[in-house]
Amino acid sequence: MERENLVETVTADNHGEPVTAHYFVQDGVIHANIAGRTLLSPVGNCSPQNTVKALLSSHLLQRQRWRHTGESRLDRENRPG
């Protein structure tokens, strides 16, 4: 189990480029810093490390999707229909 308030680092591989995320656990909540944004997630059944790895992987997939479509989140939110 992760110790509370201790900053940890996880790294994922993005096409040969290492991408890191930093996180800590406080009062049962994971505080993850991914690409300069803080994401909060409750501590669940899996380890905080695995949760942050999943969040980081999701971020990388989303970033890759944006690059292929040329569309940002704001573009999608303001799209008619």
Backbone as ProteinMPNN parsed JSONL, in Angstrom:
{"seq_chain_A": "MERENLVETVTADNHGEPVTAHYFVQDGVIHANIAGRTLLSPVGNCSPQNTVKALLSSHLLQRQRWRHTGESRLDRENRPG", "coords_chain_A": {"N_chain_A": [[0.841, -1.18, 0.0], [0.441, 2.254, -0.719], [2.196, 4.896, 0.85], [0.753, 7.571, 2.612], [0.787, 10.936, 1.439], [3.302, 10.826, 0.274], [5.178, 11.573, -2.479], [5.024, 9.928, -5.503], [6.243, 8.416, -8.567], [5.239, 7.452, -11.799], [5.94, 5.876, -14.894], [5.296, 5.798, -18.346], [5.535, 4.344, -21.602], [5.649, 6.074, -24.583], [5.613, 5.472, -27.658], [8.413, 4.99, -27.622], [9.214, 7.178, -26.204], [9.633, 8.221, -22.944], [7.061, 8.977, -20.652], [6.029, 10.727, -17.849], [4.205, 10.664, -14.764], [3.263, 12.18, -11.744], [2.261, 11.464, -8.422], [0.329, 11.462, -5.371], [-1.129, 10.125, -2.374], [-3.798, 11.102, -0.397], [-5.851, 11.131, 2.339], [-7.367, 8.964, 1.319], [-7.659, 9.616, -1.343], [-6.376, 9.797, -4.592], [-4.056, 11.975, -5.916], [-3.13, 12.969, -8.884], [-0.671, 14.215, -11.063], [-0.715, 14.913, -14.281], [0.614, 15.789, -17.251], [0.667, 18.455, -16.425], [-1.828, 18.835, -15.341], [-4.026, 18.338, -12.623], [-5.435, 15.41, -11.538], [-8.009, 13.799, -9.803], [-8.756, 10.873, -7.994], [-10.561, 8.341, -6.338], [-9.094, 6.027, -4.011], [-9.149, 2.759, -4.983], [-9.936, -0.694, -5.568], [-7.653, -1.568, -6.888], [-4.095, -0.886, -6.912], [-2.855, 2.427, -6.107], [-0.75, 3.101, -7.828], [-1.268, 1.546, -10.134], [-3.718, 2.662, -10.833], [-2.956, 5.294, -11.508], [-1.259, 4.728, -13.644], [-3.157, 3.776, -15.459], [-4.682, 6.118, -15.809], [-2.725, 7.736, -16.966], [-2.17, 6.308, -19.318], [-4.656, 6.554, -20.559], [-4.698, 9.323, -20.951], [-2.589, 9.563, -22.806], [-3.64, 8.141, -24.992], [-5.858, 9.723, -25.586], [-4.594, 12.135, -26.256], [-3.23, 11.298, -28.532], [-5.4, 10.717, -30.185], [-6.468, 13.293, -30.507], [-4.438, 14.454, -32.005], [-4.661, 13.047, -34.397], [-7.217, 13.706, -35.297], [-7.184, 16.427, -35.26], [-8.669, 17.931, -33.595], [-9.676, 19.659, -30.744], [-10.661, 19.452, -27.258], [-12.303, 21.65, -26.716], [-13.156, 22.256, -29.296], [-14.734, 20.009, -29.804], [-16.728, 20.308, -27.84], [-18.01, 22.598, -28.721], [-19.053, 21.923, -31.119], [-21.682, 21.81, -33.494], [-24.779, 20.068, -33.022]], "CA_chain_A": [[0.0, 0.0, 0.0], [1.185, 3.501, -0.813], [2.184, 5.725, 2.048], [0.075, 8.844, 2.38], [1.545, 12.179, 1.277], [4.607, 10.578, -0.326], [5.055, 11.742, -3.927], [5.526, 8.797, -6.278], [6.309, 8.659, -10.004], [5.056, 6.323, -12.711], [6.383, 6.197, -16.244], [4.734, 4.997, -19.436], [6.266, 4.499, -22.855], [4.831, 6.621, -25.663], [6.376, 5.305, -28.897], [9.83, 5.124, -27.322], [9.442, 8.37, -25.387], [9.066, 8.034, -21.611], [6.161, 10.013, -20.163], [5.885, 10.492, -16.419], [3.142, 11.276, -13.972], [3.573, 12.183, -10.318], [1.031, 11.362, -7.645], [0.379, 11.142, -3.953], [-2.415, 9.726, -1.808], [-4.135, 11.838, 0.822], [-7.212, 10.87, 2.817], [-8.051, 8.017, 0.447], [-7.821, 10.168, -2.685], [-5.152, 9.887, -5.382], [-3.856, 13.26, -6.584], [-2.165, 12.676, -9.946], [-0.307, 15.315, -11.946], [-0.445, 14.378, -15.609], [0.715, 16.867, -18.241], [0.37, 19.739, -15.805], [-3.193, 18.874, -14.813], [-4.224, 17.495, -11.454], [-6.598, 14.539, -11.615], [-8.311, 13.169, -8.52], [-9.447, 9.593, -8.107], [-10.551, 7.639, -5.053], [-8.343, 4.776, -3.946], [-10.091, 1.661, -5.198], [-9.464, -2.058, -5.318], [-6.29, -1.747, -7.387], [-3.143, 0.001, -6.26], [-2.789, 3.777, -6.671], [0.19, 3.089, -8.949], [-1.973, 1.036, -11.317], [-4.733, 3.653, -11.197], [-2.287, 6.402, -12.19], [-0.822, 4.198, -14.938], [-4.342, 3.751, -16.328], [-4.992, 7.511, -16.142], [-1.685, 8.202, -17.876], [-2.425, 5.649, -20.607], [-5.848, 7.196, -21.12], [-4.271, 10.643, -21.413], [-1.793, 9.394, -24.016], [-4.545, 7.753, -26.074], [-6.658, 10.894, -25.922], [-3.695, 13.068, -26.931], [-2.985, 10.734, -29.852], [-6.644, 10.889, -30.934], [-6.55, 14.709, -30.868], [-3.468, 14.717, -33.077], [-5.157, 12.468, -35.646], [-8.434, 14.379, -35.748], [-6.969, 17.866, -35.298], [-9.785, 18.512, -32.862], [-9.451, 19.772, -29.308], [-11.85, 19.27, -26.418], [-13.175, 22.803, -26.926], [-13.773, 22.078, -30.597], [-15.8, 19.005, -29.685], [-17.813, 20.842, -27.035], [-18.704, 23.646, -29.459], [-19.514, 21.39, -32.384], [-23.14, 21.74, -33.555], [-25.398, 18.746, -33.094]], "C_chain_A": [[0.889, 1.246, 0.0], [1.099, 4.254, 0.507], [1.557, 7.061, 1.706], [1.084, 9.978, 2.306], [2.961, 11.988, 0.751], [4.45, 10.665, -1.84], [5.76, 10.583, -4.628], [5.517, 9.171, -7.755], [6.025, 7.363, -10.74], [5.455, 6.798, -14.103], [5.721, 5.245, -17.227], [5.555, 5.282, -20.688], [5.307, 4.976, -23.932], [5.659, 6.61, -26.942], [7.866, 5.571, -28.675], [10.184, 6.335, -26.477], [8.826, 8.157, -24.005], [8.226, 9.254, -21.202], [5.895, 9.714, -18.696], [4.667, 11.204, -15.847], [3.565, 11.166, -12.514], [2.259, 12.143, -9.557], [1.332, 11.181, -6.169], [-1.033, 10.797, -3.505], [-2.624, 10.502, -0.523], [-5.596, 11.592, 1.147], [-8.011, 9.985, 1.858], [-8.295, 8.514, -0.968], [-6.446, 10.256, -3.353], [-5.152, 11.243, -6.072], [-2.755, 13.036, -7.61], [-1.927, 13.911, -10.797], [0.135, 14.704, -13.272], [-0.496, 15.535, -16.594], [0.28, 18.209, -17.667], [-1.04, 19.881, -15.265], [-3.286, 17.931, -13.627], [-5.531, 16.726, -11.609], [-6.777, 13.874, -10.262], [-9.089, 11.886, -8.767], [-9.437, 8.917, -6.736], [-9.682, 6.388, -5.131], [-9.357, 3.645, -4.04], [-9.48, 0.326, -4.863], [-8.053, -2.3, -5.835], [-5.382, -0.7, -6.745], [-3.202, 1.401, -6.875], [-1.84, 3.853, -7.876], [-0.503, 2.614, -10.225], [-3.062, 1.997, -11.774], [-4.102, 4.795, -11.977], [-1.751, 5.939, -13.548], [-1.985, 4.18, -15.928], [-4.744, 5.166, -16.742], [-3.993, 8.064, -17.15], [-1.876, 7.59, -19.262], [-3.627, 6.265, -21.314], [-5.506, 8.576, -21.679], [-3.498, 10.533, -22.728], [-2.661, 9.003, -25.207], [-5.378, 8.947, -26.536], [-5.82, 11.916, -26.688], [-3.413, 12.601, -28.362], [-4.217, 10.912, -30.745], [-6.796, 12.342, -31.389], [-5.619, 15.035, -32.018], [-3.982, 14.207, -34.416], [-6.368, 13.209, -36.177], [-8.233, 15.876, -35.898], [-8.02, 18.62, -34.519], [-9.458, 18.537, -31.373], [-10.755, 19.516, -28.562], [-12.824, 20.425, -26.629], [-13.863, 22.732, -28.282], [-14.949, 21.109, -30.518], [-16.989, 19.564, -28.91], [-18.625, 21.882, -27.795], [-19.203, 23.2, -30.831], [-21.042, 21.356, -32.402], [-23.62, 20.299, -33.616], [-25.051, 17.938, -31.955]], "O_chain_A": [[1.942, 1.279, 0.636], [0.07, 4.248, 1.184], [1.802, 7.616, 0.635], [2.094, 9.984, 3.01], [3.751, 12.932, 0.787], [3.672, 9.912, -2.424], [6.932, 10.3, -4.376], [4.859, 10.133, -8.151], [6.513, 6.301, -10.353], [5.32, 7.976, -14.436], [5.603, 4.046, -16.974], [6.187, 6.331, -20.807], [4.27, 4.355, -24.167], [6.32, 7.593, -27.277], [8.499, 6.291, -29.448], [11.337, 6.497, -26.076], [7.62, 7.934, -23.9], [8.635, 10.4, -21.387], [5.572, 8.582, -18.338], [4.183, 12.201, -16.384], [4.159, 10.168, -12.106], [1.262, 12.719, -9.993], [2.435, 10.799, -5.776], [-2.01, 11.135, -4.174], [-1.742, 10.556, 0.334], [-6.472, 11.822, 0.314], [-9.193, 10.232, 1.616], [-9.057, 7.901, -1.716], [-5.481, 10.729, -2.752], [-6.123, 11.617, -6.729], [-1.582, 12.926, -7.252], [-2.876, 14.579, -11.206], [1.189, 14.076, -13.377], [-1.531, 16.184, -16.749], [-0.388, 18.997, -18.336], [-1.408, 20.951, -14.779], [-2.694, 16.852, -13.63], [-6.596, 17.316, -11.789], [-5.805, 13.435, -9.646], [-9.962, 11.824, -9.632], [-8.414, 8.922, -6.051], [-9.555, 5.771, -6.188], [-10.309, 3.587, -3.262], [-8.618, 0.219, -3.99], [-7.328, -3.135, -5.293], [-5.852, 0.248, -6.116], [-3.561, 1.545, -8.044], [-2.102, 4.586, -8.829], [-0.337, 3.222, -11.282], [-3.304, 2.134, -12.973], [-4.644, 5.223, -12.996], [-1.792, 6.705, -14.511], [-1.816, 4.527, -17.097], [-5.107, 5.393, -17.896], [-4.371, 8.777, -18.08], [-1.756, 8.288, -20.269], [-3.606, 6.47, -22.528], [-5.972, 8.948, -22.756], [-3.722, 11.314, -23.652], [-2.438, 9.485, -26.318], [-5.574, 9.151, -27.734], [-6.292, 12.499, -27.664], [-3.365, 13.411, -29.288], [-4.085, 11.223, -31.929], [-7.204, 12.598, -32.521], [-5.974, 15.807, -32.909], [-3.774, 14.843, -35.449], [-6.532, 13.329, -37.391], [-9.014, 16.539, -36.581], [-8.241, 19.809, -34.75], [-9.012, 17.534, -30.815], [-11.817, 19.382, -29.171], [-14.033, 20.21, -26.711], [-15.029, 23.107, -28.405], [-16.013, 21.351, -31.086], [-18.137, 19.321, -29.282], [-19.82, 22.031, -27.537], [-19.714, 24.007, -31.608], [-21.65, 20.918, -31.426], [-22.96, 19.428, -34.183], [-25.489, 16.791, -31.855]]}, "name": "protein", "num_of_chains": 1, "seq": "MERENLVETVTADNHGEPVTAHYFVQDGVIHANIAGRTLLSPVGNCSPQNTVKALLSSHLLQRQRWRHTGESRLDRENRPG"}
